[in-house]
Amino acid sequence: MGTGTLVRYADSGNWVQTFMHGYHTEHRHSGLKFVTPNPRHRGKDIDLLAQRYARYQAAKAQHPERRSGVKRNGQPDTTVFLNPGKPIKAEHQNQARAA
């Protein structure tokens, strides 16, 4: 399997399972304020973001000269979009085609 080709159906299932595990437990998503999806789905992102913000504030107080002036928002987003920025019109076109 060194060529990057999935030889058997079982190989593809294993690849997808490995990918999804990493996607949900290791990859920090920018749209989730760099939290992985698992804690976000369980509501634990609130504590993670609060802890991160407290560490940021402590570091800023200790060395204010190191901070660029960018303000960090420690609040979790209440709404998350899968594809932000896509026009709403496209969704309506797809619904019209299906009808």
C-alpha positions in Angstrom: 0.0 0.0 0.0 3.0 2.3 -0.2 1.9 3.7 -3.5 -1.1 5.6 -1.9 -3.6 3.3 -3.6 -6.2 1.5 -1.5 -6.0 -2.1 -2.6 -9.0 -3.6 -0.9 -12.3 -2.4 0.4 -11.2 -3.1 4.0 -8.2 -0.8 3.4 -10.5 2.1 2.5 -12.6 1.5 5.6 -9.5 1.5 7.8 -8.2 4.7 6.1 -11.5 6.5 6.7 -11.7 5.4 10.3 -8.1 6.7 10.9 -8.9 9.9 9.1 -12.1 10.5 11.1 -10.5 9.8 14.4 -7.7 12.4 13.7 -10.2 14.9 12.4 -12.4 14.7 15.5 -9.8 14.3 18.2 -6.5 15.8 17.0 -7.1 18.5 14.3 -7.9 21.9 15.9 -10.3 23.7 13.6 -10.0 27.4 13.0 -13.8 27.7 12.7 -14.1 26.3 16.2 -11.5 28.7 17.7 -8.8 25.9 17.4 -10.7 23.3 19.4 -11.3 19.8 18.1 -14.8 18.8 17.2 -15.2 16.2 20.1 -15.1 18.7 23.0 -17.2 21.2 20.9 -19.9 18.6 20.4 -19.9 17.8 24.1 -19.9 21.4 25.3 -16.5 21.1 26.8 -15.1 23.8 24.5 -16.4 26.4 27.0 -13.9 25.3 29.7 -11.1 24.8 27.2 -11.5 28.3 25.8 -11.8 29.8 29.3 -8.6 28.1 30.4 -6.8 29.2 27.2 -8.0 32.8 27.7 -6.9 32.8 31.4 -3.4 31.6 30.3 -3.3 34.3 27.6 -4.3 37.0 30.1 -1.7 35.8 32.6 1.1 35.8 29.9 -0.1 39.2 28.7 0.1 40.7 32.3 3.6 39.2 32.8 5.0 40.4 29.5 2.8 43.1 28.0 5.6 44.0 25.6 5.3 40.6 23.8 1.7 41.1 22.9 0.9 42.6 19.5 -2.2 44.4 20.6 -4.5 41.8 19.1 -7.3 41.1 21.5 -8.3 37.5 22.0 -11.9 36.5 22.5 -12.2 33.7 25.0 -15.9 33.2 24.4 -17.1 30.1 22.4 -19.0 30.8 19.2 -22.7 30.0 19.5 -23.1 29.2 15.7 -20.7 27.3 13.6 -21.0 27.1 9.8 -19.7 24.2 7.6 -19.1 26.4 4.6 -19.1 30.1 5.7 -19.3 32.7 3.0 -21.2 30.7 0.5 -24.2 32.6 -0.9 -27.6 31.6 0.3 -28.8 31.8 -3.2 -27.0 28.5 -4.1 -28.9 26.6 -1.5 -32.2 27.9 -2.9 -31.2 26.9 -6.4 -30.5 23.3 -5.2 -33.9 23.1 -3.5 -35.6 24.4 -6.7 -33.8 21.7 -8.8 -34.9 19.0 -6.4 -38.6 20.1 -6.6 
